Amino acid sequence: MTTLETPAPRLTELAHGGGCGCKLSPEVLRDLIAANPAAAAFPQLLVGNGSNDDAAVWRLDNGTCIIATTDFFMPMVDDPGDFGRIAATNALSDIYAMGGTPIMALALLGMPLGKVSVADTRRILDGGAEVCAAAGIPVAGGHSIDSAEPIYGLVAIGTAPDSRIRRNDTARPGDALILTKGIGVGLYTAAYRNHLLSTADYDEMLASMTLLNMIGADLARRDEVHAITDVTGFGLAGHALEMARGSGVAIRFAIDRLPLFTRAKEFASGGYVTGASGRNWKSFGGAVALDPQVSAVWRDIVSDPQTSGGLLVSVAADSADDVTRALHAEGYAAAAVVGKVGPGAGEVLFQ
């Protein structure tokens, strides 16, 4: 009598969510950290929780800054190596978004024992190590646990001179806004779970999510670049809102200039959205709006959670075209001027 083996479950079947769509909503996160002790007693802590920035920054006595961050999540794809590469690229992005260069990483691993094989777990770790090698850093250690769902990510450590630290709360009225990658990760992963992605669609999504944002360190060398943040789980709208509120400005986006994945609007129109996009929009509390002439489908696009998304760069308007050309030359083909910064009090409009 032949016994049929039960096929191993897909990685995405073991997780209730995936990628940066797993993040708590901005509203919940604000409530959780509101009571954190003030960091004023630590003058060398240049960036902490106070500005909702991408990483913590500690200044050493010689003017060098240590940049520290961590990011981890559950799988949004089934290929273990791809999952590891995506998660590592995403974690290192926070270092680049601060204008820094990573120097080492620590792996964070949670695996449901008996459900994910040792071989597949090794492929996840190998994928992360491959990205770190491309960034020129070692995976110097880490920590692992037996968990109910598969989880992987990194603690990332980087450095930068204090003059090159770029925050998300220093945008200036009159600046232009550049986005370095296309939008659509959450929409594509929702379609992926519904078996709607072609090979070309998957390749488009993977290429974007595994493109390191290392250009951030080069952008920080430019005095005309005033603020940088990366666009991840809160969507373009959410991370722009953090920039607008922190900087005390208003941000205006031109809908027709936003770079999109090829089928992003198609999937949004078809209702293939993640639960995080709705949570994101609700948390904005009216501070993010669509112009009345803009179709409501754009709400799900601009609030779409981006796993390993691009950088949102606030740059002096007369340098925007030059910076965009430099981004294209460095391989960020989707980079585009997408909006502008004006006087205001922390609001975002898509028009």
C-alpha positions as CSV (number, residue, x, y, z in Angstrom):
1,M,0.0,0.0,0.0
2,T,1.4,3.4,-1.0
3,T,1.4,6.2,1.5
4,L,1.1,9.7,0.0
5,E,3.1,12.4,1.7
6,T,1.3,15.6,2.6
7,P,2.9,18.4,0.5
8,A,4.7,21.0,2.6
9,P,2.6,24.2,3.0
10,R,3.5,27.3,1.1
11,L,5.3,29.9,3.2
12,T,2.4,32.4,2.7
13,E,0.0,29.8,3.9
14,L,1.7,29.8,7.3
15,A,1.3,33.5,7.8
16,H,-1.7,35.6,8.4
17,G,-0.1,38.5,6.6
18,G,3.1,39.3,4.9
19,G,5.8,41.9,4.4
20,C,5.4,45.5,5.6
21,G,1.6,45.0,5.5
22,C,2.1,43.2,8.9
23,K,3.0,46.5,10.5
24,L,0.7,48.0,13.1
25,S,-1.3,51.0,11.8
26,P,0.2,54.4,12.4
27,E,-2.6,55.2,14.7
28,V,-2.0,52.2,17.0
29,L,1.8,52.8,16.9
30,R,1.4,56.4,18.0
31,D,-0.7,55.2,21.0
32,L,1.9,52.6,21.9
33,I,4.9,54.9,22.0
34,A,3.2,58.0,23.3
35,A,4.1,57.1,26.9
36,N,7.7,56.2,26.2
37,P,10.2,58.0,28.4
38,A,11.6,61.2,27.0
39,A,15.0,61.0,25.5
40,A,16.1,64.5,26.5
41,A,18.4,63.1,29.1
42,F,20.5,61.6,26.3
43,P,21.9,64.6,24.3
44,Q,23.9,62.3,22.0
45,L,20.7,60.6,20.8
46,L,20.1,62.7,17.7
47,V,17.1,60.8,16.5
48,G,14.8,58.6,18.6
49,N,11.1,58.0,18.8
50,G,10.2,61.7,18.8
51,S,10.2,62.2,15.0
52,N,8.8,58.8,13.8
53,D,12.0,58.5,11.8
54,D,13.5,55.5,10.1
55,A,16.2,54.6,12.5
56,A,17.8,55.7,15.8
57,V,21.0,57.9,15.6
58,W,23.6,58.2,18.3
59,R,26.5,60.7,17.9
60,L,29.9,59.7,19.1
61,D,32.3,62.3,20.5
62,N,34.3,62.4,17.2
63,G,31.2,63.5,15.2
64,T,30.6,60.0,13.7
65,C,27.0,58.8,14.2
66,I,25.9,55.2,14.8
67,I,22.6,54.4,13.0
68,A,20.6,51.5,14.4
69,T,17.4,49.9,13.2
70,T,15.5,46.6,13.0
71,D,12.9,45.3,10.7
72,F,11.3,41.8,10.3
73,F,8.1,40.4,9.0
74,M,6.3,37.3,7.7
75,P,6.6,36.1,4.1
76,M,4.7,37.7,1.2
77,V,6.2,35.2,-1.3
78,D,6.7,31.4,-1.2
79,D,10.3,31.1,-2.4
80,P,12.4,31.0,0.7
81,G,15.4,32.6,-0.9
82,D,13.4,35.5,-2.3
83,F,11.8,36.0,1.1
84,G,15.2,36.3,2.7
85,R,16.4,38.7,0.0
86,I,13.3,40.9,0.3
87,A,13.4,41.1,4.1
88,A,17.1,41.9,4.2
89,T,16.9,44.6,1.5
90,N,14.0,46.2,3.4
91,A,15.8,46.2,6.8
92,L,18.9,47.8,5.3
93,S,16.8,50.5,3.7
94,D,16.4,52.4,7.0
95,I,20.1,52.9,7.2
96,Y,20.3,54.3,3.7
97,A,17.2,56.5,4.4
98,M,19.1,58.2,7.2
99,G,22.0,59.0,4.8
100,G,24.2,56.2,6.3
101,T,26.2,53.2,5.2
102,P,25.6,49.9,6.8
103,I,28.5,48.2,8.6
104,M,27.0,44.9,9.8
105,A,23.7,43.1,10.5
106,L,22.3,40.6,12.9
107,A,19.7,38.1,11.7
108,L,16.3,37.7,13.5
109,L,14.6,34.4,12.8
110,G,11.4,32.8,14.0
111,M,10.3,29.5,12.4
112,P,7.5,27.1,13.1
113,L,9.4,23.9,13.8
114,G,8.1,20.9,11.8
115,K,6.3,23.1,9.2
116,V,9.3,24.8,7.5
117,S,12.2,22.5,6.7
118,V,15.7,23.1,7.8
119,A,16.7,23.3,4.1
120,D,14.1,26.0,3.4
121,T,15.1,27.9,6.5
122,R,18.7,27.8,5.4
123,R,17.6,29.3,2.0
124,I,15.9,32.2,3.8
125,L,19.1,32.9,5.7
126,D,21.2,32.5,2.6
127,G,19.0,35.0,0.8
128,G,19.5,37.5,3.5
129,A,23.2,36.9,3.6
130,E,23.4,37.4,-0.2
131,V,21.9,40.9,0.1
132,C,24.2,41.8,2.9
133,A,27.2,40.7,0.9
134,A,26.0,42.9,-2.0
135,A,25.8,45.8,0.5
136,G,29.4,44.9,1.6
137,I,28.6,43.9,5.2
138,P,28.6,40.7,7.2
139,V,25.8,39.0,9.0
140,A,27.7,39.0,12.3
141,G,25.2,37.1,14.5
142,G,21.6,36.9,15.4
143,H,18.8,35.2,17.3
144,S,16.3,32.5,16.6
145,I,13.1,31.2,18.2
146,D,10.4,28.6,17.5
147,S,7.4,30.7,16.5
148,A,3.9,30.0,15.2
149,E,4.5,31.8,11.9
150,P,7.7,32.2,9.9
151,I,9.5,35.5,10.6
152,Y,12.7,36.9,9.3
153,G,14.5,40.2,9.3
154,L,17.6,42.0,10.4
155,V,19.0,44.3,13.0
156,A,21.1,46.7,10.9
157,I,23.9,48.9,12.1
158,G,25.4,51.8,10.1
159,T,27.4,54.9,10.3
160,A,27.5,58.4,8.9
161,P,29.2,61.8,9.7
162,D,26.7,63.9,11.6
163,S,26.6,66.4,8.7
164,R,25.2,63.7,6.4
165,I,22.4,62.5,8.7
166,R,19.1,63.1,6.8
167,R,15.9,63.1,8.8
168,N,12.3,62.9,7.7
169,D,11.3,66.1,9.5
170,T,13.5,68.6,7.7
171,A,11.6,69.2,4.4
172,R,11.4,72.9,3.4
173,P,8.7,74.9,1.7
174,G,9.6,75.2,-2.0
175,D,11.3,71.8,-2.2
176,A,10.4,69.3,-4.8
177,L,9.7,65.6,-3.9
178,I,11.3,62.7,-5.7
179,L,10.2,59.1,-5.3
180,T,12.9,56.5,-6.3
181,K,10.8,53.4,-6.9
182,G,7.4,52.5,-8.2
183,I,4.3,51.8,-6.1
184,G,2.3,48.6,-6.0
185,V,4.0,46.0,-3.8
186,G,0.9,45.4,-1.5
187,L,-1.4,45.3,-4.5
188,Y,0.9,42.7,-6.2
189,T,1.2,40.6,-3.1
190,A,-2.6,40.6,-2.7
191,A,-2.9,39.4,-6.3
192,Y,-0.1,36.9,-5.7
193,R,-2.1,35.3,-2.9
194,N,-5.0,35.0,-5.4
195,H,-2.7,33.4,-8.0
196,L,-3.1,36.3,-10.4
197,L,0.5,37.3,-11.0
198,S,2.3,36.3,-14.2
199,T,6.0,35.5,-14.2
200,A,6.6,38.9,-15.6
201,D,4.5,40.5,-12.8
202,Y,6.4,38.6,-10.1
203,D,9.8,39.5,-11.6
204,E,8.8,43.2,-11.7
205,M,7.7,43.1,-8.0
206,L,10.8,41.1,-6.9
207,A,13.2,43.4,-8.8
208,S,11.8,46.4,-7.0
209,M,11.8,44.8,-3.5
210,T,15.4,43.6,-3.9
211,L,16.9,46.8,-5.2
212,L,19.0,48.2,-2.4
213,N,18.3,51.9,-1.5
214,M,22.1,52.5,-1.1
215,I,21.7,55.7,-3.2
216,G,20.6,57.3,0.1
217,A,24.1,57.6,1.3
218,D,25.1,59.5,-2.0
219,L,22.0,61.7,-1.7
220,A,23.0,62.7,1.8
221,R,26.3,64.1,0.4
222,R,24.3,66.8,-1.4
223,D,23.5,69.9,0.6
224,E,20.4,70.5,-1.6
225,V,18.8,67.3,-0.3
226,H,17.0,68.4,2.8
227,A,15.0,65.3,4.0
228,I,14.7,61.6,3.2
229,T,12.5,58.8,4.3
230,D,11.7,55.4,2.9
231,V,8.2,54.3,1.9
232,T,7.2,51.1,3.5
233,G,4.2,49.8,5.5
234,F,2.3,53.0,5.9
235,G,2.2,53.6,2.1
236,L,3.3,56.7,0.2
237,A,0.6,58.7,1.9
238,G,1.5,57.6,5.4
239,H,5.2,58.3,5.2
240,A,4.6,61.6,3.4
241,L,2.3,62.5,6.2
242,E,5.0,61.8,8.8
243,M,7.3,64.1,6.8
244,A,4.7,66.8,6.5
245,R,3.8,66.7,10.2
246,G,7.4,66.6,11.4
247,S,8.5,69.4,9.1
248,G,5.4,71.6,9.7
249,V,4.6,71.7,5.9
250,A,2.0,70.7,3.4
251,I,2.8,68.2,0.7
252,R,1.1,68.1,-2.7
253,F,1.5,65.1,-5.0
254,A,0.7,65.1,-8.7
255,I,-1.2,61.8,-9.3
256,D,-0.2,61.5,-12.9
257,R,3.5,61.7,-12.0
258,L,3.5,58.8,-9.5
259,P,5.5,55.8,-10.8
260,L,3.4,52.7,-10.6
261,F,3.9,49.0,-11.1
262,T,2.5,48.0,-14.5
263,R,-0.7,46.4,-13.2
264,A,-1.1,48.3,-9.9
265,K,-4.1,50.3,-11.0
266,E,-5.7,47.3,-12.5
267,F,-5.4,45.3,-9.2
268,A,-6.6,48.3,-7.1
269,S,-9.6,48.6,-9.4
270,G,-10.3,44.9,-9.0
271,G,-10.2,45.1,-5.2
272,Y,-7.0,43.2,-4.7
273,V,-5.8,45.2,-1.8
274,T,-4.3,44.3,1.6
275,G,-6.0,44.9,4.9
276,A,-3.3,47.3,5.8
277,S,-4.3,49.8,3.1
278,G,-7.6,50.4,4.8
279,R,-6.1,50.6,8.3
280,N,-3.6,53.1,7.0
281,W,-6.2,55.3,5.4
282,K,-8.4,55.3,8.5
283,S,-5.4,56.2,10.7
284,F,-4.7,59.4,8.6
285,G,-7.7,61.0,10.2
286,G,-8.5,63.4,7.3
287,A,-4.9,64.7,7.1
288,V,-4.5,63.0,3.8
289,A,-7.0,63.8,1.0
290,L,-7.7,63.1,-2.6
291,D,-8.7,66.1,-4.8
292,P,-12.4,65.7,-5.8
293,Q,-11.3,65.2,-9.4
294,V,-9.2,62.2,-8.5
295,S,-10.8,58.7,-8.7
296,A,-11.4,57.0,-5.3
297,V,-9.3,54.0,-6.5
298,W,-6.2,56.0,-5.8
299,R,-6.9,55.8,-2.1
300,D,-5.9,52.2,-2.2
301,I,-2.8,53.0,-4.2
302,V,-1.4,55.8,-2.1
303,S,-2.1,53.9,1.1
304,D,-0.8,50.6,-0.2
305,P,1.9,49.2,2.1
306,Q,5.2,49.0,0.3
307,T,7.6,46.3,1.4
308,S,11.2,47.5,0.6
309,G,9.8,50.6,-1.2
310,G,11.6,53.5,-2.5
311,L,13.0,56.7,-0.9
312,L,10.9,59.9,-0.7
313,V,13.4,62.7,-1.1
314,S,12.8,66.4,-0.4
315,V,15.2,68.4,-2.5
316,A,15.7,72.1,-3.5
317,A,13.4,72.5,-6.5
318,D,16.2,73.8,-8.8
319,S,18.2,70.6,-8.2
320,A,15.4,68.2,-8.7
321,D,16.0,67.4,-12.3
322,D,19.7,66.9,-11.7
323,V,19.1,64.6,-8.8
324,T,16.5,62.6,-10.8
325,R,19.0,62.1,-13.7
326,A,21.6,60.9,-11.2
327,L,19.1,58.4,-9.8
328,H,18.4,57.1,-13.3
329,A,22.1,56.7,-14.0
330,E,22.5,54.6,-10.8
331,G,19.8,52.2,-11.8
332,Y,16.7,53.7,-10.2
333,A,14.8,53.8,-13.5
334,A,11.4,54.6,-11.9
335,A,12.6,57.7,-10.1
336,A,10.5,60.7,-10.7
337,V,9.6,64.1,-9.4
338,V,6.2,63.5,-7.9
339,G,5.2,66.6,-5.9
340,K,6.2,69.6,-4.0
341,V,6.4,71.0,-0.4
342,G,4.6,74.2,0.6
343,P,3.7,76.0,3.7
344,G,1.2,74.3,5.9
345,A,0.6,72.4,9.1
346,G,1.0,68.7,8.3
347,E,-1.3,67.7,5.5
348,V,-1.0,65.8,2.3
349,L,-3.1,66.2,-0.9
350,F,-3.1,64.1,-4.0
351,Q,-4.3,66.1,-7.0
